[in-house]
Amino acid sequence: MLKEFKEFAMRGNVMDLAVGVIIGAAFGKIVASLVEDVLMPPLGQLLGNVDFSGLFLSLDGKSYDSLTAAKAAHAATLNYGVFLNTIVNFLIVALCVFLVVKQINRFAAKPAPAPAPTTKDCPQCAMPIPPAAKRCGHCTSQLA
């Protein structure tokens, strides 16, 4: 089963890409929930009851109690708390992708070294000759 999975993971197929996109989208939702629901609330608690998703600056100069109230008033806002959540989300996804690619590269077949050449071309007549030849068998020229 592991060999079959390895062959599946290493194949460059459109269906494999589609499966990857679907799994990636689902994984993105999991990471978003991890950031918004698990990581940021304790971090906000440690920083003095801060809800990062509610941090914003009103660009019209008025004061609003919450981001929801500002949006209801159609005020232009700079939502830096949501941006911080998105940065943490991105960093977690990037780390996970890095770890997955690193593991896939460990399982990928190493390219075989190039075989040693079995012939070389004569500098005078350009015919193929053995690499160790001292004289060309075709034109009889002396080789270095």
N, C-alpha and C positions, 0 to 999 in steps of 0.2 A: 504494500500500500504506500509506503514511504517513497519507493522508487517511482511508482505511478504518479504520486503527487509532485515529485521533483520534475518529472518529464512534463507534467501539466504546467507547472510554474515557469519552466524555461522555454516553453513554446510561444512564439510570437503570433498569436492567433487573434482575430477580431473578437471572437466569442470570449476569449480570456480577458481581453481588454474591457469588454462590456461587463463581465462579472466583477472585474476590479473596480470599475466605476460605481457599480451598485453597492459593493461592499464598502468602498471609500465613502460614499454618501451616508450610509448607515453609520459608519465609524465616526464620521464628522458630527453626527447628531449625538452620539454617545459622548464624544469629547466635549461638545458644547454643554451638555447636561452636567458632565463632570466639573467643568469650569464654573458654570453659573450656579449649580445646585450644591456642589460638594466643596470645591476649593475656595471660592470667593466669599461665601458667608463666614467661615471661621476666620479668614484673613481680615474681613471687615470687622468682625467682633474684636479681634486683636488690636485693630487700629481705632477702636472707640466707637463701635456700632455704626460703621460706614457701610452703606449698600452701594457697591460700585456701579450697579446698573442704573442707579438713580442720580449719579453725579452729572451735573450739567451746568453750563453757563448760558444765561439768557442773553441773546444778542440785541434785544430791543431795550435793554436797560431796566425793565420791570422785574420785580421779584415774584417768583412762583413757589408754591409749597412743594411741588413735585414735578417730575418730568411729564407725568400724565396731565397735570394741570396746564403746563406750558404748551403741550401739544394740543390740548383741547382749546386753548386760546389762539391757536395757530401762530404761536411765537416761534421765531427762529432761535434754535438752540445749538450749542456746541456740546455734544454728548460724549465727553471724555471718559466717563465711567464705562459706557458700553464699548468704547474703543479699547480701554484697558482689558476688559473681558475678552475682546476679540484677539488682542495680542497674546494673552495667556493661552487662549484656544489654539491659535496658530502655532505657538511654540511647542505645545504638547503634540499636535498633529505632526509637525516637522520632526520632532524627536522620534515619534513612532515610525514614521516613514523611513527615517535614517536607519533605525534599528532593523526594520524589515528588509530594506535593501542590503544592509550589511550581511544579514543572515542568508539572503538569496545569493549574494556573491560568494559566500563560503561554499554553498552547494553547487554553484555553477562549475561546469567542466572547464578545466584549465586547457588553453590551446596547446596542442602538441608543438614541440620545437620544430623549426624548419629543418628538413633533412639536409645533410651535407650534399653539395652538388656532386653529381657523378661525372660531369664533363665540364670542360671549359672551351672557349673558342680560341682557335689559333689566331694570333695577331696579324698574320700575313694573309691567310686564305679564308679565315672566318669559319672554318669547318670545326665541328665538335671533336675534341680529343680528350683523353683521360687527364685528370688534374695533375698526376705525377709525371706526365710525359716530358721528356727532355728534347724530343724532336717530333715535329708534326709528321704523321703518317701519310698525309695527303700531299703536302707541298715540300716535305723534307726540310723545312726551315728549322734552325736551331732555336730552342726556346729558353728563356731565362729561368 
